[in-house]
Amino acid sequence: DTKLPEDVRAALLVNLLTEDNLPYYYRTISGHFGTDEAWGEWSKRWTAEEARHSIVIRDYLLVTQAIDPWELEDQRVAQMSKGEVPEPISPIDTLAYVAAQELATRISHRNTGKLIGDDAGASVMSRVAMDENLHHLFYRDLVTKAIELDPSETVGAIARQLVSFDMLGTGIAKFSEDTKLIADADIYNTTIHWESIIEPLVFKHWKIDQLPSMDEVGEESREKLLTYCKKLGRISDRLKAR
């Protein structure tokens, strides 16, 4: 009997199942950075904060009876049994990926909250989005510093991760159908991905196009990334016009 539109329910489901995969993200991060000292403290605290998101979103869905709890549990078990998550190849690749991923997640949560039409639900998603933004800023600034220390290697990692970027949730059942609903509702789509994630990260924050000359590998990575940005920008413009 929920009054939530189908596209909002789809977004909440995808967001929640993504958060449920937390153990696998922790495995990836701890595998690259270890579990001791500052990195270990960070990854454990990050994990604790992300776990809050799955708890509060699930509680909201169950209390409001927005999604069949049996179906929700079946999908959680199926998703976590797959353990399908991105696997960056190095520490700097990991930082480049999560800088974009946390920003994308923030925007998806925020836009979902705007469409819920319920003050409690909007408040939940706003708070979750706020947490994700703090995580994003942490990772984004680490990448900014990495560019100063080793621009060629860092730009290579940024290019690999942004050009091949997949939004979280690719292992979820009916993900393609839910993704279409989410895109059509302007919760998260190609235009949002370009205008709110790729463009500001590449050109405003990291200023990849303005970096001094790098070695051959760095320049090849920069060219690949900028070519991708031009293509994505054109696609976004066509979609907006349509």
N, C-alpha and C positions, 0 to 999 in steps of 0.2 A: 504493500500500500504506500510505498514511498512516493513522495512528490518530486524527488530529485530527477532531473532529466537524465536520459540514458547516457549522454556524453559525459556528464559530470560523474556519474557512477562509474563509467569506464575509466576516467582519469583517477578517481580515488582508488579503484581496484589496482590499476597498474602501479600507482605510486606506492601503495601498501605492499604489494608483492615484491616490488623492488627493494623496499626497506627490509623485508623479511630475509633477503639474501645476505644480510649483514655478515654472518660468519665467513662467507667466502671472500668478501671484500677485506675483512680483517686479515685473513690468511694471506692475501696478495700483498697488502701493505706491510705486514710484519715480516713477510718473506724478503722484501726488498730492504727494509730499514731496521729490522731486528726488534726485539722486545725489551731492550734495556735502555737506560739513560733517557735523554730527552725524547728521542723518537718513540721509544716504547711507552713513555708516559702519554705522549700525544695520541698515539694510535689507540691506546686503551680508553682514554677519555673520549676520543672521537666516537669509538664504538658504543660507549655508554650513552652518549648524546643521541646518536642515530637510533639506538634501540628505543629511546623515548618516542621517536616519531612513529614507529610501527605500532607501539602500544596505544598512543593517543588516537591515531587514525582508525585502528581496529575498534577501539572502544566507541568512537563516534559512530562508526558504521553499524555496530551491534546494537547500541542504545537506540539509535534512530530507525533500526530495522531497514536500512537502505539497501542491504545486500543479504541474500540468503546465507545464513551462517554455515550451513552444511556445504554449499557450493564454495564459499570463501575458504573453508578449511581444506577442502579437496584440492583447490588450486594452490594453496600454500604448500601442502605436502608435495604436490607435483613439481612446483617451482623449486623448492629447496632440495628435492631429490635429484634434480638436474645439476644444480650448482653452477649454472651458466653465468659467468661474469667476464668482463674484459680482463685480459692478462697482459698488461704492459711489460715490455721486455727489460726495462731497467728502472732504477730509481727516478731518474729525471723524466722518463716516459710516464711513469706513474704520476708524478707531480703535474705534468702537462695535462694528462687525461683528467685527473680529479679537479683541476682548476676549472676546466670547461664543464665537467659533469655536475659539480656542485652548483655552478651558476645555472645550468639548464634545469636542474632539479628545483632550485629556488623559484625560477620563473614558472615552472609547471605547477608547483604547489600554490604559488600566489594567484595565478590565473584561475586555478580550480576553485580557490576560496572565493574569488569574486563572483563566480557563477552559482555557488551553492544556494544562495537565497535564504540562508539561515544564519543568524548571528553567531550561534555557538560553533557551527561548522566553519564559518568564515574566520572566527577567532582562532580555532585550532590550526587551520591551514596558514594563517598569517604568522603565527608563532613558529610553526615548523619552517616556513620560508625564511624567517629571520635567522634561525639557527643555521640553515643551509648557507645563507649569505655570509655569516661569520666564517664558516668552513671555507667557502670559496675565497674570501679575502686572504685567508691564511695561505692557501695553496697558490693563489695568484701572485702574492708578494714573494713567495719562495722562488717561483719561476722567474720573476723579475730580477731577483738577486742572482739566480743561476745564469741568466743572460749576461750579467756583468762579469761573472767569473769565467764562463766558458761559452761564448756566444754561438760558436759553430755547433757544438754538441747539443746545446739547449734548443737552438732553432731546428735542428734535425729531429729532436724529440717532439717539439711542438708540431712540426709538419706531419710527422707520422701519426700523431694522435688526432689532430684536427681533421686531416684529410680522410681518415678512416673512421671518424667518430660515429658511434652508434649510441642512440639514447638507450638508457638502461631498460631492461624488461624484455629483451629479445627472446628469452626462453619461456615467456608466459604464454599459456594457451590462448588462442584467439588474439594474439598480440597485434596482428596486422589489422583485424577488424576494429579493435579498440583504438589503435593508432589513428585510423581514418576518422573515427568519431572525435577523438581528441583534436586532430588537426582541423576538422571542419568547424569545431567550436571555438577555434582560435585560442585554445589552451596551450598547445605546443605544435608548431608546424615548421615548414622549411623557412618561411619568411621570418618567423620569430627566432629560429636558430641562427639565421644570418644576421639579422639586425640587433639581436640582444646578446648573442654569445660570440660568434666568430668575428664579426666586424669590430666590436669594441675591444676584444682581447688582442687581436692581431694588430690593429692600427692605433688604438687609443692607449692601451695599457702597456703592451710590450713593444709597440712601434717597430715591428719587424721590418717594415719598408724603409725605415730611417737608420737602421743600424750601420755602422761602418763596415767596410769590406771584411769578409771572413775568408777562411780557407776554401778550397774547392768544394768540399763536402757541404760546408755551411751555405755557400752560394747556391749550390744545386737545391738544397733543402728550401732556401728562401724562395727561389724561383718556382718550385713545385707548389709551395704554400700560396704564393700570390696568384699563381695561375688558377688554383682551386678557388680562391676567394673571388676572382673575377667571374668564374663560371657560376658559383653559387649566387653571387649578386644578380647575375642575369636571370637565373632561374627564379629567384625571389621576385624580381620585377615583373616577370611574365605571370607568375601566380597572383600577384597583387592586381595586375591589370585584368586578369580573368575574373 
